[in-house]
Amino acid sequence: MRPSKPLYHRRRFPSEIISHCVWLYFRFALSYRDVEEMMASRGVILTYETVRDWAQKFGGIYAKRLRSRESRPGDHWHLDEVYLSINGKHQYLWRAVDQDGEVLDILVQPRRNKKAAKKFFWKLLKGLQYIPRAIITDKLGSYAAAKAEILPDVEHIQDKRSNNRAENSHQPTRERERRMRGFKSAGHARRFLARFGVIASFFRPGWHLLTTKKYREIMRRRFMQWTEVIESRFVFQ
């Protein structure tokens, strides 16, 4: 595998400014214009179109690098789906998180039947490359039907209350959906949420479950990892 051109090839701004804008956009419920204004307050003059270009180009690269550095996620998968209204049509966002709330994967598709559930299971297994000890879902029959064929020996807990972890993970998505005034297409939703899920959850380590000292130590390590991710020089093909 050979490196292609440098990651920040022909970019007028340094990597510190580019990565900070990308971090602001995906970490907080901000628009491109919000980020433009925040940078202007620090004396950095750029346009919201520049922020959008950086988010689209570098957001995916950063998310992929963060994902590759993570240790194997937890062995309890919480799965849930929620509808999105895209151009007046219903699409379903399928999301899986582990017992620590880390986003495992997402999928946007127009159905939530058995075929759709099987597609999501296969996507999870291909990306994560291990079998969970248990999956936790609500009582949607599609999960049970797909699980019986693909993961017959895995424990399946069907309880809405036990699946609060997955349901709560939809809240940041709803907030961003409102802020963005909806997604333009299913592809737009998939691309944004794949990046947003990784970057935002990376900087949300569940502070309510941690002592202040532990939380600060985790955040210190994660910002160090973020620095390593953004300073990697090349894009590999």
N, C-alpha and C positions, 0 to 999 in steps of 0.2 A: 504494500500500500504506500503510495508516494504522496507527499504533500503537494497541494496545488499552490495557488497564489496565497500570500499572507492574508490573514483574516481581515485586517483593517487596511487592505490595499487601497490607496488613493482616497482615503478618508481625511477630510480636512480637520476634523476634531480628533483629539486623542482618545484612546480606549477608555480612560477613566470617565470622560463625559458621556460617551456612547453607552457604556455599561450602566452608568448611574441612571440615565434616562430610561433604559430598558427595565431596570430594576424598579424604578418608580411606577412605570406604567403597569407592569404585571403584578407588583406587590400590593398596590393600593388601588382604590376605585377612582382612578383618574382618567381623564380624556387626554388626547394628544395635546390639545390646547392648554389644559391644566399643566402638563409637564413643561410646555413651552414657557408659560408664565412663571413657573417656579424657577426654571433655569435663568430667565431674564432677571429675576430678583437677585440672582447671584452674579449678574454681569455677563452671563453666557447668552449671546443672541443667536437664536436659531428659529426655524419655523416648525409649525406642527407637522408639516409634510415630511420634514427631516426626521422628526420623532417617529412618525408612522413607518418610514423606510427602515429605520433602525430596529423598531419592534418586530417588523415582519422578517427582516433578514437575520438579525442576531438573536431574537427571542428563541427561535427554533434551535439554533446552534447551542446556546447556553443551556436550554432545557435538556437537550440530548447529552451534553457533557455532564450535567448534574446527575442525570439518570444513570449514566455509565459508572459514576463514582459511588453510587449508593450500595450499601450492603443489601443482602437479600431481604425483601420486605417480610412482614409477618405472615404466619401460616393460617390465619383466619381472615377470609375474604368477606367483606360486607358489600353486597350488590344492591343497587337500587336504580330506578329509572324515573325520569321526570320529563314532562312534555315541554317542548319549546315551540313557540309560534314563529315560523319563518315565512315571510311573504304570504301571510294569511293561511298557511298550512301547518298542520301539526307534525312535528318531528319529535322523536324521543331520544333524550340524552341518557345513555346507560353509563353508569360510573361504578367503579370498584375501588374500595379503600381497604387497607388492612386494619388490624385492631388498634394501631396507633394513629389512625387517621391519615396515613400517607396515601396519596392517590396512586393507584396501580395502573389504571388505564381508563379511557373513555371511548365511547362509540356513539355516533349520531346516526340514526336510521329511522325510517318512517313507520315501522311496526314494532309491536312488543309481544309478538307471538313466539311460538316454540322455535321457529326458524331464526328469528332475530336473536333469541336468547342463546341458541347454539353458536351463532356467529360471534357473539360477544365472548362466550366461553373459549372458543378456539383462539380468538385474538389475545385473550389473557394468557392462555397456556403457551402460545407461541412467543409472546413478549417476555414473560416471566420465567419460563422454562423450568417450572417445578410444580408439584401437586400440593394443594393446600390440605391442611388437616380438617378444616370445616369451612363451609360457606354459610353465610347468614343472609337471608332475604326476607321480604314480606311474603304474603301468601299468594302472589301471582302464580298461576299454574304453569306458565311458560318456563319458569326457573326449574321447577320439579321435573318437567318433561325433558328439558335439555340436560339437566344434571344426571338423570337416570341413564341417558345414552353415553354421555361423555365422561362423567366422573361418578360412576355407580358406587364406588367404595368410599367416597368421601362423605363425612357426616353433613347433613343438611338441616339447618335450624331455620324453621319458618315462623318467625315471630316479629311483628311490626315493632314492638317495644325493644327487642334485642337489636334491631337494625337502625337504631337512632344514629349510629356512627355514620352510616351511608347517607341517611336522610339529611343530617346536618351539613354534610359536605356539599349539598346543593345550594346552601344559602349564599356563599360568595358568588356562585354562578348567577343566581337571580339578581344579586346586586349589580354585577357587571353587565348583565343583560339589560337592565333598566338604564344604566348609565350610558350604554352604547345605543340605546333605543332599538334594541333587537339586533339579531344577526341577519346578515344579508343573504346567506345561503347556508345549506348544510355543510358545505365545504369550509366556508368562513368560520362556522361554529366549531368544526372539528379542529381546524388549524389553531384558532385562538385558544380553545379550551385545553388542547394538548400542551401548549406552552404555559398557559396560566396555571394549570393544575400542578405542574412540576415546580415552577418558580415560586408561586404563592405558598404552596404547602411546605416548601423547603424552609421558608422563613416564618412558619407558624408551627413551632414544635409542641404545641399544647401547653402553653404557659400555666393554665389553671390546674394542671396536674403536677407542676414542678415548684420547688422552692425558688426563691429569687436568685440565690447563688447558683443553683443548677441551671436555671433558665439562662442566666447571663453567660455561663460557661458554654452552653450549647450554642448560643447565638454567636459568641466569639469564634468558635470553631467553624460555624457555618459561613460566617463572613470571610474567614480565611480560605475556605474551600471555594467560595464565590470568586475571590481574587485570583485563585489558581485557574479557575475556569475561564475567566475573561482575559487572562494574560497569556493563555496558550496561543502561540503565534500563528499556526497554520490551520487551514481547513483541509481535512483529509478526504480523499475520494475512495 
